[in-house]
């Protein structure tokens, strides 16, 4: 989380330096956001807080769930963030952007409904470190 926080000024500087973003292009979305009602501001604040919380608990998620499941959940969260941004800033997505979002969600849903293959005991043993032999030799 700290590393991500330190990257924000670097990314902003790089975007301004390369001309990808100008001061004028930042001003227009901020004006649009200011015109939104207080409910939209609360929704935006809630998603920001939710993103911080999710970022803080990713390590625990990787400990408790398979890495693929966490990655799929992360993609769904990113989809929701883009969808919320389109709604908040009243913008339109291009065909390619829409297709990418659709593929991302379809893949996440597909993964979630696929039957899970139970692991065999041998596969489970191969992934765990057997410390019983180490203790008896010591």
MOCORWO-V217482 format. One record per run of one state. SS is the DSSP state (H for helix, E for strand, C for the rest). FROM is the first residue (numbers start at 1). TO is the last residue. If there is no record, write none. Layout:
ss->(SS SS)
from->(FROM FROM)
to->(TO TO)
This chain:
ss->(C H C H C H C H C H C H C H C)
from->(1 2 19 23 36 38 65 67 90 95 114 121 128 132 138)
to->(1 18 22 35 37 64 66 89 94 113 120 127 131 137 138)
